[in-house]
């Protein structure tokens, strides 16, 4: 594809996303499935530019407003070359507006206004535009994180690293790193998780033998840490409540050396459809799935599990604010009303899941959120009406389960994306008293 066709594809993807109710990754995969003529380098360039524009849409819209131009997918694509790739307007005109698949040429008024472009440093944008987040979220992060807020907000501009969990049923970290490095793939072990590898430059490993044979599974380091902190041991009974695609269940099964029982639950059977093939690829056979019935009802199977689980892991539905580097479209669609709905949902899930923990067992509450009302706020509210549960300090368990670096201060774990590259994530550990 020519540079013109690539940029036009980015603009088209942005338009399709605006018109769709689907998530960005689905829009991208559908787009390329219908355009198989695009080579791997074309797909990579288009995808990276598309996501970069979504991550930094606030700045781009601010620049367009500063220049007196309307906000559109086409102009966002063009001005991203000026603002972030440091192209001159003349170079953009010569390289990105030629050929049959190019964007429409600049209108005289557009060109006149774009010629007034100055460097980003000279444009005084509103705080929410600089942060590339809705203003109400910026204020929540400032209140919650104080002096650290600027670094957290800046981290959302960057691409999240590609991170994998090494499955010890098939290999180990050192063998995986050695093989990748021999193949010229620049990878390092993760900072905190002892079972992760991180690629230093973008690379799709989904067709690589290590992935296909089950030695690697896609999982951010924060999720690895959460699964390790659960403390699941060989032979135990574990419940993964709101399991989704089962990444944490697989991580816990590996920690358990595939010995014991893991029950994965979700209200939507389709969300769990990947658990079986992922388990087969990983050589894991201790996981079974069950569909959660509607709120207020329970199956005979679930009733028989009340007060029997050694570990119940609750990966609660949340804002996903910790993952907005990977899913930047989601931050622009998130509302205060939706946050209110989620906190009510989390409260109910917390309550429902807790009944399955046996005396002496562990209840793990986790989210991929940075917002306190979804995290410690939920835990503290739960504890007020559940005196049978006590907090297990994450700091006390840290070295016991083999996590690296210094343990966090305080009873809970709150990871933020500027710390060591992982997604934002929250973990609380509660023990049910005998």
N, C-alpha and C positions, 0 to 999 in steps of 0.2 A: 504494500500500500504506500502511496505517496504521503508526505507530510500533510498535504491538504486533506486527503481522504481520512487520515488518522484524526485530525482535529475535528473534521465534520462528524466523525463517528462519536467522538466525545460529546459534542453538542447534541447529537441525536439521542445518545444514552441519557443525558440529563433531561431531555424533553420526555423521553419514555418514562423515566422515574417520576417526573412531575405528574404525568397522566395516570400513573399506575398506583394501586394500593399495595403493591408488592414491595419487598425489601430490595435493597440495591443489589445484593449478591445474586438474587433470583433474576432481576432484570438483566444483569450482565451475562449470566450463564445462558439465558434464553436468547439474548442478542447474538452471541457468538455461535450458538448451536444452529442458528438460521443463517449464519454467514461464515461458512467453513472455508471460504477463500482467504480469510485473514490468517496470516502466519503467526507463529508463536511470538516473534518480536513485536509484531503489530498489536496483538492482543495484550501483551505486557505493557506497551507504551500507552495504549488507550485506557486500559484498566487503571494503571497508576495515575494517569492524568485525571481520570474521572473521579477517583477516590480523593485525590489531593484537592480537587475543586470542592467536593462535598465537605472535607475536613475544614477548609478555609473559606467557605462560602460567605461568612460574615465579613471578612476583609474584602473579598471581591465585590460584594454588593456595596460596601462602603466606598470603595474606589469608584464604582460606577456612579453612585450618587454624587460624590465629590466632583466628578467630571460633567455631571448633568446628563448622563446617559441612562436610558431605561434598563431595568434588570431583566435579563433574558439569558437562556442557556447559551445562545450563540455568543453574546458579549461577555459572559463569564468565561467562556473558553478562550476568547481572544485576549481579554485583559489578564488572564492567568499567565500568558506568555510574557507580557510586559512586566507584571509584578513579581513573578516568581522565577521565571527563566531568563529575565533580564534581556529579552530581545528588543531591538529597536523596531519602531513601527514600520519602517521601510523594509526591514528584513522579513517581518511577518507578512507584509503585502506580497513580497516576491516569492516566499516559500510556502504560504498557507492559503493562497487564494487562486491557485491555478489548477487546471484539469477538470474533468467532468464531475468529479465527486466532491468538489470543494464547497466550502461555505459560500453563501451569497457575498459578493464583493461589498466592501464598505460603502455605505452611502456618504455623499459629500459632507453632510452634517456630522455623521459619526467620525469620519476621518478628521474633520476640523477639531472636534472635541478631544479625540484621542491624541492628537498632536500636542495637546496641553498637558499630557501626562508628565508627572514628575516622579521621583523615586518614592517608594513607600514611606521612607523615613520623613518625607516632607508633607505627608497627609495626616492630619489630625483626626483620627477615627474615634467614634464612640467606644466606650469600654467593651460593650457587648460585641461589637464588630471585631475588635482586636482579639477578644477571647474566642470568637467563632462559636458563641453559644447564646441562646436566648437570655435576656437580661436577668430574669428571675432566677435562672440557674446560676449565673455568675454570682449573684448576691448570696445565694445559699452556700456556695463553695467558699466565698470570702468569710462568711460568718463561721462556717464549720472549721476552716483551716487557717485562718488568720494570716500570719506572715508567709506561710507556705503556698498560699493561694496562687500567686503569680506563676510559680514554677509548675504547679499542677495544671493551670490553664494553658501555659505554653506547651506542655507535653501533648495536649490534644491536637496540636498542629502536625505532629510527627506521625509517621507510619509505625504501627506496632510490629515488633519482630515476629518472624515465623519460628514457632517454638513447638517442640515435640517431646512427648514422654517416651522414654525407653522402656519397653516391656521386658522384664527380667525372666519371663518364661521363654524368651527367644534369644536374648542377647544381654549386653550390659553397656554402660555409657562409654567406657574406654574403647571397646571393640567398635561400637557405632562411630565414634569420633574418628578412630583410625581409618575405618573404611571410607567415610566421607572425605577426609582430608586426602587420602590416596587418590580419590577421584576428582580432586581439585575443588571440592565444595567446602567453603570456609565456614566451619561450625565450631562452637565452643560449648562447654558445659554451662548450665544455668547457674546463677549466683547463689540461690538459696535452696532450690530443690536439688536433691542428690540424684534424681532420676531423669533430668531434662537435658536436652540439647537445643541450642539456639543458632539459627543461621545468621551470619553476619551480613549477608546480602540476600535479597529476595530470590527464592528458588522454589519451584513446584516439585515436591518430592512424592506426589500422590501415585506416580507410576514407578517410583524407585523400588528396587527389590526389597530394601529394608522395610518400606511401608507395606508393600504387597504381601510380604511374608510374615507380617505382624510384629516385627521388632520395634517399629515406631508407630506411635499414634499421635495425631494432632491434638495438642492440649497446651494452653497457655500455662506459664509457670505459676501464676496465682492459683489456678484451679488445681495444679499438682500439689501445691503447698496445702491447700484446703483438704484435699483427699488424704494427705499424709497426716495432718493434724487430727483427723478423725480417730486415728489410733486403732483401726481395725486389725485384728490379729487372726492368725491361722485358726480355723475351726469355729470361729464365731458366727453368729447370726446378725446380718446387717440389712438394713432397709435404706434404699435410696429413694426418698420421697420427692416427687417432681423430677424424675430422673432424666427426662428429655432423651437425648441420643445416647446416654449412658456413659459418658466419658469418665465421670468420677467413680461410677460403679466399677468400671474396668480398672481404674487406677487402684481402688481399694482391693479388688480381687487379686491384683498382682502383689500388693503388700501382704495379702493373706496367703500367698503362694498357692492360689487356686484351691484352698482347703477351707470349707465352710459353706455358708449359704448367703447369697445376696439376692434380695427381692427388690426389683425396680418397679416403681409405681409412677404412673402419670395419668392425668384425666383424659388425655388424648392418645389413643393407641398409635396413631400415625407418627407421633413424636418419637416413639420407641422402636420404630421399624428397623433402625440401623443397629440396634443392640445385638441382635442375633448374628448378623454377618461380621460385625466388629469382634464379637466374642470368638467366633470361629477362627477368624484370622489371627487373633491373639493367642489361641490355644487355651481359652478360658471356658470352663464348663460349669461353674458354680453360680451362674446368674440365671434367674428366672424373672419373667415379666408378668405384671398383672395391671389391669386398668382400674384406676380409682373410680368408684361410683360417685354419683352426684352428692353434693354436700347434704348431710343429714341422714345418709344411709350408709350401710356397710355390708359387704358380702360375708358369707360364712367364713371364707378363707381369712379375710382381714380380722374378723372378730376373734378368730382363734389365735391371732398374733399379738393381741393386746398384752402389754407388759412382758413380752418375751424377747425383745431385740437387745443385743449387746450394744449396737450402734444404730442410731437413726440419723441419717444425713438429710437435712432439708435444704435443698438448693432453691430458695424461694423465687417465684417470678418477681421481677423488679424492673426498675427503670433501665437497667443495662448501662448506666452512666459510666461505669468503669471500663466498658468496651467500646466507647464511642470513637476511639481511633480506628477500630476495625469496622464499625458500623456507623459511620458519620451521618448517614441519612436519618438515623433514628433520633438524633438529638434535635433535629429541626422539627420533628413531628411530635415531640414529647410536650405535654401540657401539665399545668398544675392540677387540672381536673383528673388527668390520668394518674398522677402521683397519688392523689387522694384515694382513687379506686384501688391502686396497688397496695397501699398500706392497710386497707381494710381486708383485702385478699390475703396478705401476708399474715395478718393477725389470726385469721381463721385457719390457715394452713399450719401455723405454729402450734395452735391448740390441737388440731386433729392429729398431727404427727407425734406429738409428745406422748400420747396414750400408748404407743407401741414400745416405749423404752422400758426395759425391766429395771428393777431396783439395782443400783450400782452401775447401770448402763449409761451411755453417753448420747446426748442429743446435740447434734451439730446444726447450728443455724448459719447459713451462708447466703450472700448475695454478691452479684458483680456490680455493686453500686457504691457511690461515694457519698450518698445523701444520708445524714444521720437518722432521719425519721424512718428510713427503711432498714437501718442497721441497729446501732445500740439503742435507739428509741424503741424498737420492737422488742428487743431482749429485756430491757428494763420494765416495759409494760407487762410482758409475759411473767416475769419473776414476781411482780406484785400480787398476782393471783395464783401463783404456783410455788408455794413455799417448799414443796418437796424437791425442787430443783435448785442446785447451787452452781455457781460459776466455777469452772476449772480455768485457771489462768493459762492463756496461751503461752505466756513466758515460761511457766513451769513445765509445759509439755515439749517445748521447742527442741531442746537438745536430746530429749528422750527418744524422739522419733527420727532423729538424724538430720534435722534441718540445719543449714549452714548460716553464716553471718550471725550478727548479734540478735538475740531475741528482742521482740518489740516491748516497749514499755506498756503498762496497763494490762487489764484482763483480756482485752479483745485484740484481734488482728485487723487493722485497716491498712490495706495496701493501696497506694496511689501511684498513678502511671509514671511519675517522674523519678521514682525511687531506683528501680533497677530494670526497667523495661517491661515489667509484667503489667497485665490489665489491673484496673482498680478492683479491689475485692475486699469483702468483709467476712470474718469468721468469728463466731462465739461458740464456746464449748460449755455445755451444761451437764451436770451429773445428777441423775435421780437418786435420792437418798433411800437407803434400805428401809 
